[in-house]
Amino acid sequence: MKTINIKSFKNFYKAPIFGLIFGFIFYMLVGFILIPPFAKSEIIKTINNKFNKTAIIEKVSFNPFVFTVSIQGFILDDAKYGEVLKCNEIFIDLKMLPLLKKEIDIDSFEIY
């Protein structure tokens, strides 16, 4: 049976590769899991407040590696006129560098 040396295991956490692996996993979790529900609620809240319309979104997906956003099942509803806009998917390709300066630069915007 092989034994594990506790000292070498503790030193693994101090290694730079551990920080890189942990940072990569954290970046993936935030990008794929935490950002989509936050973005969905913020989009709905902003449309409801600024345009006085009801926004319904089925699903929001974000890819943190290529900076693309996909909004599926988007419906914009008005109390007076009913359904104003309905899209199966809205796809947005963002440029990454302007985001670092807190600017949004859209490379492509597609509505299906």
Stockholm file with secondary structure:
# STOCKHOLM 1.0

chainA/1-112         MKTINIKSFKNFYKAPIFGLIFGFIFYMLVGFILIPPFAKSEIIKTINNKFNKTAIIEKVSFNPFVFTVSIQGFILDDAKYGEVLKCNEIFIDLKMLPLLKKEIDIDSFEIY
#=GR chainA/1-112 SS CCCCCHHHHHHHHHSHHHHHHHHHHHHHHIIIIIHHHHHHHHHHHHHHHHHCCEEEEEEEEEETTTTEEEEEEEEEEETTTEEEEEEEEEEEEECHHHHHTTCCCEEEEEEC
#=GC SS_cons         CCCCCHHHHHHHHHSHHHHHHHHHHHHHHIIIIIHHHHHHHHHHHHHHHHHCCEEEEEEEEEETTTTEEEEEEEEEEETTTEEEEEEEEEEEEECHHHHHTTCCCEEEEEEC
//
